[in-house]
Amino acid sequence: MTSGRRRATVPGVRERGGRVVVLGGGPAGLGAALALARAGEPVTLLDGADGVGGLCRTRRREGFAYDLGGHIPFVRGEDRRAWMAELLDGAVRWVGRPVASVADGRLRRGRYIDQRPDAPFTPVPEDGTAAGYLGGLCGAGFRDRVMRRYLEKVDGVPLERITASRAHKLDVEQRAPDGFWYPEDGIGALMDAMAAAAVAAGAEVRLGARVERIDCAGGRVRAVEAGGERIGAHAVVLGIPPAVALRLADPAPPAAVVPRLGIRSVALVFLAVDRERLSEEAWIQSDDPAVPFARVAEFPNWSPRMAPPGRTVLGLECYGSADPPDAVWSLTDRDLGAACARALVDPLGLLDDPGAARLLEVVRLPRAYPLVDARRQEEAARPARWLAGVEGLHGAQGGTIMTAVEAGERAAAAALERAPVAG
Ligand SMILES: Cc1cc2nc3c(=O)[nH]c(=O)nc-3n(C[C@H](O)[C@H](O)[C@H](O)COP(=O)(O)OP(=O)(O)OC[C@H]3O[C@@H](n4cnc5c(N)ncnc54)[C@H](O)[C@@H]3O)c2cc1C
């Protein structure tokens, strides 16, 4: 079988045949690799990390299991639920208390946005601000009284600089008013199952394979290089952030394409407590600026398998800035753990004694997600537009787990549509 593709050769770099190469083994890359393998297409997935899942990993320590921050798969529709259940051999469960929030010292069911007056979710303006969007949706009073503190705490900038699409993502894409389906062994189990199913269908999954270059000579993707090996590709699916793909593209894009993006960091603090449960909630939002975390997940309320009997484990998400380091990021792991434990006592009232919480670990994600400034949305859209102009490159971007999986599947379909015909 020949594809008629031309191959550039680079001295000292070994060459392999053309196929679809998927970059990144998070939900987007795994969604693409699984769809391609099940369609019978030769596919290689490359990830620089030592495991699949990207941000959707489940860590295990001392009999506890915990995700890298709470990770609700916002599964919409019976087909997708069945897809997840089949992959996990039925090991999914319904969590009936999704997210609570703290206001005036009280724990209330529902997120801050869920406390809004009964208003339908409206279409998101493409270039608006979160302030404008939420004002239109809930009224300026509710927005400023209930929403502003929480969103500004998470993103670290005024609501006027947060994009409308981000606020829309946080209210519409992340809605689970009645509850959600969740893998019994954590979100990482779904990622592992996707990778195993892709391999069973014929995909090659390579870990520890950091991509160093995407050869786009002549405006068409030709190969990917990782670890000194050149892998010929007639199509490449980008399950990595567009800004990273831009840095790898050769020839490099014009400087005007490269956006000035802020980056938000998250320090994830994991605490173990020798008590059955501290709350009945899966996830609790806190908008209090004096509390270092914006959300606390109590994992045994997601799945009882995540802690040994009589013990519980909490994941506290501290959003901040690593560069330059802000007050929270600058704390040592130990001090950050102690500050989180104190906040569980006061003001959250979930614990009587901070000494009862033992620090398991702090996982720092210095580049957790890009912060698009509402005043620079056109600039932020340039990388994806430029990459879409390279023949054979297929972007797969989604802001949540399931939208990322679906973006990967759409990119796979596009790669299959344009796959070279054997002859
Ligand atoms: C704290 C936190 C909580 C969240 N909670 C939720 C939630 O409740 N529900 C929800 O739906 N979403 C949630 N999200 C968002 C969700 O994690 C992301 O939308 C999703 O992981 C995006 O998937 P992805 O495949 O696009 O990217 P990622 O998961 O970031 O995966 C990208 C992969 O690419 C690899 N990679 C990067 N560069 C290279 C390279 N040069 N070579 C090879 N490999 C490379 C990385 O190692 C990584 O494995 C949360 C995110 C955070 C940070």
The ligand as an SDF file (V2000), in Angstrom:
LIG
                    3D

 53 58  0  0  0  0  0  0  0  0999 V2000
   -8.5200   21.7640   38.8990 C   0  0  0  0  0  0  0  0  0  0  0  0
   -9.3240   21.4370   37.6720 C   0  0  0  0  0  0  0  0  0  0  0  0
  -10.6190   20.9460   37.8000 C   0  0  0  0  0  0  0  0  0  0  0  0
  -11.3600   20.6350   36.6560 C   0  0  0  0  0  0  0  0  0  0  0  0
  -12.6230   20.1410   36.8060 N   0  0  0  0  0  0  0  0  0  0  0  0
  -13.3300   19.7450   35.7290 C   0  0  0  0  0  0  0  0  0  0  0  0
  -14.6190   19.1430   35.8710 C   0  0  0  0  0  0  0  0  0  0  0  0
  -15.1460   18.9890   36.9630 O   0  0  0  0  0  0  0  0  0  0  0  0
  -15.2500   18.7140   34.7590 N   0  0  0  0  0  0  0  0  0  0  0  0
  -14.7340   18.8780   33.5000 C   0  0  0  0  0  0  0  0  0  0  0  0
  -15.3740   18.4420   32.5310 O   0  0  0  0  0  0  0  0  0  0  0  0
  -13.5290   19.4640   33.3290 N   0  0  0  0  0  0  0  0  0  0  0  0
  -12.8070   19.8960   34.3980 C   0  0  0  0  0  0  0  0  0  0  0  0
  -11.5750   20.4720   34.2310 N   0  0  0  0  0  0  0  0  0  0  0  0
  -11.0940   20.6910   32.8530 C   0  0  0  0  0  0  0  0  0  0  0  0
  -10.5190   19.4100   32.2390 C   0  0  0  0  0  0  0  0  0  0  0  0
   -9.4640   18.9220   33.0460 O   0  0  0  0  0  0  0  0  0  0  0  0
   -9.9710   19.7410   30.8410 C   0  0  0  0  0  0  0  0  0  0  0  0
  -11.0050   20.3490   30.0730 O   0  0  0  0  0  0  0  0  0  0  0  0
   -9.5240   18.5090   30.0880 C   0  0  0  0  0  0  0  0  0  0  0  0
   -8.5270   17.8090   30.8050 O   0  0  0  0  0  0  0  0  0  0  0  0
   -8.9510   18.9210   28.7370 C   0  0  0  0  0  0  0  0  0  0  0  0
   -8.4990   17.7700   28.0750 O   0  0  0  0  0  0  0  0  0  0  0  0
   -7.3330   17.8390   26.9820 P   0  0  0  0  0  0  0  0  0  0  0  0
   -7.1610   16.4620   26.4770 O   0  0  0  0  0  0  0  0  0  0  0  0
   -7.6680   18.9030   26.0020 O   0  0  0  0  0  0  0  0  0  0  0  0
   -6.0390   18.3850   27.7350 O   0  0  0  0  0  0  0  0  0  0  0  0
   -5.1730   17.8120   28.9470 P   0  0  0  0  0  0  0  0  0  0  0  0
   -5.9990   17.0400   29.8960 O   0  0  0  0  0  0  0  0  0  0  0  0
   -4.4320   19.0000   29.4690 O   0  0  0  0  0  0  0  0  0  0  0  0
   -4.1410   16.8060   28.2490 O   0  0  0  0  0  0  0  0  0  0  0  0
   -3.1070   17.2730   27.4130 C   0  0  0  0  0  0  0  0  0  0  0  0
   -2.0460   16.1830   27.3170 C   0  0  0  0  0  0  0  0  0  0  0  0
   -1.0450   16.6140   26.3720 O   0  0  0  0  0  0  0  0  0  0  0  0
    0.2190   16.2190   26.8440 C   0  0  0  0  0  0  0  0  0  0  0  0
    1.2290   17.0910   26.2200 N   0  0  0  0  0  0  0  0  0  0  0  0
    1.3660   18.4380   26.3260 C   0  0  0  0  0  0  0  0  0  0  0  0
    2.4270   18.8560   25.5960 N   0  0  0  0  0  0  0  0  0  0  0  0
    2.9580   17.7510   25.0210 C   0  0  0  0  0  0  0  0  0  0  0  0
    4.0590   17.5250   24.1440 C   0  0  0  0  0  0  0  0  0  0  0  0
    4.8620   18.5150   23.6980 N   0  0  0  0  0  0  0  0  0  0  0  0
    4.3350   16.2430   23.7590 N   0  0  0  0  0  0  0  0  0  0  0  0
    3.5580   15.2090   24.1680 C   0  0  0  0  0  0  0  0  0  0  0  0
    2.5100   15.3770   24.9990 N   0  0  0  0  0  0  0  0  0  0  0  0
    2.2030   16.6250   25.4080 C   0  0  0  0  0  0  0  0  0  0  0  0
    0.1200   16.3600   28.3660 C   0  0  0  0  0  0  0  0  0  0  0  0
    1.0860   15.5280   29.0160 O   0  0  0  0  0  0  0  0  0  0  0  0
   -1.3160   15.9240   28.6330 C   0  0  0  0  0  0  0  0  0  0  0  0
   -1.3850   14.5320   28.9210 O   0  0  0  0  0  0  0  0  0  0  0  0
  -10.8090   20.8300   35.3490 C   0  0  0  0  0  0  0  0  0  0  0  0
   -9.5170   21.3340   35.2220 C   0  0  0  0  0  0  0  0  0  0  0  0
   -8.7750   21.6440   36.3670 C   0  0  0  0  0  0  0  0  0  0  0  0
   -7.3760   22.1950   36.2060 C   0  0  0  0  0  0  0  0  0  0  0  0
  1  2  1  0
  2  3  1  0
  2 52  2  0
  3  4  2  0
  4  5  1  0
  4 50  1  0
  5  6  2  0
  6  7  1  0
  6 13  1  0
  7  8  2  0
  7  9  1  0
  9 10  1  0
 10 11  2  0
 10 12  1  0
 12 13  2  0
 13 14  1  0
 14 15  1  0
 14 50  1  0
 15 16  1  0
 16 17  1  0
 16 18  1  0
 18 19  1  0
 18 20  1  0
 20 21  1  0
 20 22  1  0
 22 23  1  0
 23 24  1  0
 24 25  2  0
 24 26  1  0
 24 27  1  0
 27 28  1  0
 28 29  2  0
 28 30  1  0
 28 31  1  0
 31 32  1  0
 32 33  1  0
 33 34  1  0
 33 48  1  0
 34 35  1  0
 35 36  1  0
 35 46  1  0
 36 37  1  0
 36 45  1  0
 37 38  2  0
 38 39  1  0
 39 40  1  0
 39 45  2  0
 40 41  1  0
 40 42  2  0
 42 43  1  0
 43 44  2  0
 44 45  1  0
 46 47  1  0
 46 48  1  0
 48 49  1  0
 50 51  2  0
 51 52  1  0
 52 53  1  0
M  END
$$$$
